[in-house]
Amino acid sequence: MKYSIPYLAYIIGFGLIPFFYTFIFFGVHISSAFKSLTLIPLDQVIYNTFFFSFFTALFSSIIGLILAIAVDILPKGKRIISLLIMLPYTIPFTSSALIWTISLYGKYGWFTYFLGLNYDPLYFSSTALYAVTMVSVWTSIPLSFLIILSSLRSVPNYVKESAQIDNLTLSQYYSKIAIPMVGKAFWLSFLLEFIFALGNFDLPYVMTQGGPGFSTTTLPLLVYYEIFQLGSFSGGSIIAALLSVFATIPAILVLLLIRSKRSGLKAFNLKIPDKIFKTIMYLILALFLIFLDFPVYWMFLVAFRSSVLNFKYPPILLPEFLTDKYFVQAFYSAIPYLISSVIVAILASIITIFISLPAGYEVSRGKLRWVLPLSIYLYSLPSTSFIIPLFLFFSYTNLTNTWWSLILSTPIFTATFAVWVFFNYFLSFPKAYDDAAEVFQIKRKLTRIIMPLSRTSLFSIFLLSFIFNWHLLFYPLILTETPYNFSFPPQGAETVTIFALLAIGDESINWGLLASSALVAALPVMIVTIISLDRVLKGEYGGGLKFI
């Protein structure tokens, strides 16, 4: 119990109390809450939210499964191809939205040009939701791929050898054996992607701000709209409560899936000659690599070339007239935002480690087993479930627009995830270390034995927490107002995602500065993410990154 006290205190103070207060706040002001919603097509917003979430989860999981199989059959180069597939995951949602904003810009955008579209689908209510959902799928494929590939790699070698002895083709091996064995990972991917998309504020907000009209407005955007455009905290609280209820169902399904012993996918017999099967899978892999990586190339290209080349038809796809002036300008302008992002990400990650590792260890030893499902449930809730009470609390304590508001509030997502991962890691941790500590009466067992022996897992969680905090937009948008002003005590806490967001106003006149702003926001965390992903893809399972 003693190891879990800091973690329990944190999730109660920054998770459970804000979560329940959201429902209480809306209940106390129920009449004004419903009155503020009369001018909003709530049925359309709910439809948009579920359309966006369901198809993001469905397509990203199916594509992730196909790509995982394609990589699994590669004779060489699995690691580099996997990193190329994971590339969109390295980019914050804000930067992703900016990249695709200029990629879909009618005949001047590379993607719409290849599709033969002379208009921007984001500008029309009939196509905007499809375009935003497609970008969400693009950002979600890598995580689905990683979850399913990790499960495929855990298939024992003797299973593969038995399939070869039975003269099964590759297509039969995957359809009859491998796919059913990774079925649990597939459904975990689907549910997690659904949950993440359900609370995704960044993409719809940056790309369309919910428009045209309400055609791409989702429930997270409506929470922000109610609070900061209509000034209705009661209206925002009822939408946040509704979104929490919707998120509860897939969260419960995740808990049931983790405990389930079933595979989740049925076997089927697909018999294709190996050469044809490999050719088909390699072609699919090549097409999706273009889809996944060309937007990143486009970001670098537009950021480092003369702006006169951005509005040429057909689009110029090769490097010409390269210049670094836009990137240098964006970098120097972003320095105060970068400082805030680095400090918040590092300190929030340190808090995550020091409260979650002891709790994860204690739960894995059979104590407080209810903490794990509670942690997974809190992790599954969208950020809107907590934001209104937290905003009121930080306003009352004069902590808004400071680093502390972000450092204290964001570990509710990273620490809950970390407890889940540490729990799975410590399940396979030798109990002989515990016995030795008791026999030799070693004091401070956790810091002297457990933490040093868990450093690979600890480092992986630190990197993932750093990445998550760097990507954040919703909390900085609400809890901060100005960039860091280089004063002491520090004032101003806007992060680099806010800096990238400010560039959206120049999208039609200065693509170079917009792409450079997206690149400045993305580049540091791209490097960190590639390093952490490379550790996982090398097969260092000692890193402890187990989902199931």
SULDA-V307923 format. One record per backbone hydrogen bond with DSSP energy under -1.0 kcal/mol. NH is the residue of the N-H (numbers start at 1). CO is the residue of the C=O. If there is no record, write none. Layout:
nh->NH co->CO
nh->NH co->CO
This chain:
nh->8 co->4
nh->9 co->5
nh->10 co->6
nh->11 co->7
nh->12 co->8
nh->13 co->9
nh->14 co->10
nh->16 co->11
nh->17 co->12
nh->19 co->15
nh->20 co->16
nh->21 co->17
nh->22 co->18
nh->24 co->20
nh->25 co->21
nh->26 co->22
nh->27 co->23
nh->28 co->24
nh->29 co->25
nh->33 co->29
nh->34 co->30
nh->35 co->31
nh->36 co->32
nh->38 co->35
nh->40 co->37
nh->42 co->40
nh->45 co->41
nh->46 co->42
nh->47 co->43
nh->48 co->44
nh->49 co->45
nh->50 co->46
nh->51 co->47
nh->52 co->48
nh->53 co->49
nh->54 co->50
nh->55 co->51
nh->56 co->52
nh->57 co->53
nh->58 co->54
nh->59 co->55
nh->60 co->56
nh->61 co->57
nh->62 co->58
nh->63 co->59
nh->64 co->60
nh->65 co->61
nh->66 co->62
nh->67 co->63
nh->68 co->64
nh->69 co->65
nh->70 co->66
nh->71 co->67
nh->72 co->68
nh->73 co->69
nh->74 co->71
nh->81 co->77
nh->82 co->78
nh->83 co->79
nh->84 co->80
nh->85 co->81
nh->86 co->82
nh->89 co->86
nh->90 co->87
nh->91 co->88
nh->96 co->92
nh->97 co->93
nh->98 co->94
nh->99 co->95
nh->100 co->96
nh->101 co->97
nh->102 co->98
nh->103 co->99
nh->104 co->100
nh->106 co->104
nh->108 co->105
nh->111 co->103
nh->112 co->103
nh->113 co->109
nh->114 co->110
nh->115 co->111
nh->116 co->113
nh->117 co->112
nh->123 co->120
nh->127 co->124
nh->128 co->124
nh->131 co->127
nh->132 co->128
nh->133 co->129
nh->134 co->130
nh->135 co->131
nh->136 co->132
nh->137 co->133
nh->138 co->134
nh->139 co->135
nh->140 co->136
nh->141 co->137
nh->144 co->140
nh->145 co->141
nh->146 co->142
nh->147 co->143
nh->148 co->144
nh->149 co->145
nh->150 co->146
nh->151 co->147
nh->152 co->148
nh->153 co->149
nh->155 co->152
nh->160 co->156
nh->161 co->157
nh->162 co->158
nh->163 co->159
nh->164 co->160
nh->165 co->161
nh->166 co->162
nh->167 co->164
nh->168 co->163
nh->173 co->169
nh->174 co->170
nh->175 co->171
nh->176 co->172
nh->177 co->173
nh->178 co->173
nh->179 co->174
nh->181 co->177
nh->182 co->178
nh->183 co->180
nh->186 co->182
nh->187 co->183
nh->188 co->184
nh->189 co->185
nh->190 co->186
nh->191 co->187
nh->192 co->188
nh->193 co->189
nh->194 co->190
nh->195 co->191
nh->196 co->192
nh->197 co->193
nh->198 co->194
nh->199 co->195
nh->200 co->197
nh->205 co->201
nh->206 co->202
nh->207 co->203
nh->208 co->204
nh->209 co->204
nh->210 co->204
nh->211 co->208
nh->215 co->212
nh->216 co->210
nh->222 co->218
nh->223 co->219
nh->224 co->220
nh->225 co->221
nh->226 co->222
nh->227 co->223
nh->228 co->224
nh->229 co->225
nh->230 co->225
nh->232 co->226
nh->236 co->232
nh->237 co->233
nh->238 co->234
nh->239 co->235
nh->240 co->236
nh->241 co->237
nh->242 co->238
nh->243 co->239
nh->244 co->240
nh->245 co->241
nh->246 co->242
nh->247 co->243
nh->248 co->244
nh->251 co->247
nh->252 co->248
nh->253 co->249
nh->254 co->250
nh->255 co->251
nh->256 co->252
nh->257 co->253
nh->258 co->254
nh->259 co->255
nh->260 co->256
nh->268 co->175
nh->277 co->273
nh->278 co->274
nh->279 co->275
nh->280 co->276
nh->281 co->277
nh->282 co->278
nh->283 co->279
nh->284 co->280
nh->285 co->281
nh->286 co->282
nh->287 co->283
nh->288 co->284
nh->289 co->285
nh->290 co->286
nh->291 co->287
nh->292 co->288
nh->293 co->289
nh->294 co->290
nh->297 co->293
nh->298 co->294
nh->299 co->295
nh->300 co->296
nh->301 co->297
nh->302 co->298
nh->303 co->299
nh->304 co->300
nh->306 co->321
nh->309 co->306
nh->310 co->307
nh->323 co->304
nh->328 co->324
nh->329 co->325
nh->330 co->326
nh->331 co->327
nh->332 co->328
nh->333 co->329
nh->334 co->330
nh->338 co->334
nh->339 co->335
nh->340 co->336
nh->341 co->337
nh->342 co->338
nh->343 co->339
nh->344 co->340
nh->345 co->341
nh->346 co->342
nh->347 co->343
nh->348 co->344
nh->349 co->345
nh->350 co->346
nh->351 co->347
nh->352 co->348
nh->353 co->349
nh->354 co->350
nh->355 co->351
nh->356 co->352
nh->357 co->353
nh->360 co->356
nh->361 co->357
nh->362 co->358
nh->363 co->359
nh->364 co->360
nh->366 co->363
nh->367 co->362
nh->371 co->368
nh->374 co->370
nh->375 co->371
nh->376 co->372
nh->377 co->373
nh->378 co->374
nh->379 co->375
nh->380 co->376
nh->385 co->382
nh->386 co->383
nh->387 co->383
nh->390 co->386
nh->391 co->387
nh->392 co->388
nh->393 co->389
nh->394 co->390
nh->395 co->391
nh->396 co->392
nh->397 co->393
nh->399 co->394
nh->400 co->394
nh->401 co->479
nh->402 co->399
nh->407 co->403
nh->408 co->404
nh->410 co->406
nh->413 co->410
nh->414 co->410
nh->415 co->411
nh->417 co->413
nh->418 co->414
nh->419 co->415
nh->420 co->416
nh->421 co->417
nh->422 co->418
nh->423 co->419
nh->424 co->420
nh->425 co->421
nh->426 co->422
nh->427 co->423
nh->433 co->430
nh->435 co->431
nh->436 co->432
nh->437 co->433
nh->438 co->434
nh->439 co->435
nh->440 co->436
nh->442 co->437
nh->448 co->444
nh->449 co->445
nh->450 co->445
nh->451 co->446
nh->453 co->449
nh->455 co->452
nh->458 co->454
nh->459 co->455
nh->460 co->456
nh->461 co->457
nh->462 co->458
nh->463 co->459
nh->464 co->460
nh->465 co->461
nh->466 co->462
nh->467 co->463
nh->468 co->464
nh->469 co->465
nh->470 co->466
nh->471 co->467
nh->477 co->473
nh->478 co->474
nh->479 co->475
nh->480 co->476
nh->485 co->491
nh->492 co->401
nh->493 co->482
nh->494 co->482
nh->499 co->495
nh->500 co->496
nh->501 co->497
nh->502 co->498
nh->504 co->501
nh->506 co->503
nh->507 co->504
nh->509 co->506
nh->510 co->506
nh->514 co->510
nh->515 co->511
nh->516 co->512
nh->517 co->513
nh->518 co->514
nh->519 co->515
nh->520 co->516
nh->521 co->517
nh->522 co->518
nh->523 co->519
nh->526 co->522
nh->527 co->523
nh->528 co->524
nh->529 co->525
nh->530 co->526
nh->531 co->527
nh->532 co->528
nh->533 co->529
nh->534 co->530
nh->535 co->531
nh->536 co->532
nh->537 co->533
nh->538 co->534
nh->539 co->536
nh->540 co->535
nh->541 co->539
nh->543 co->540
nh->544 co->541
nh->546 co->544
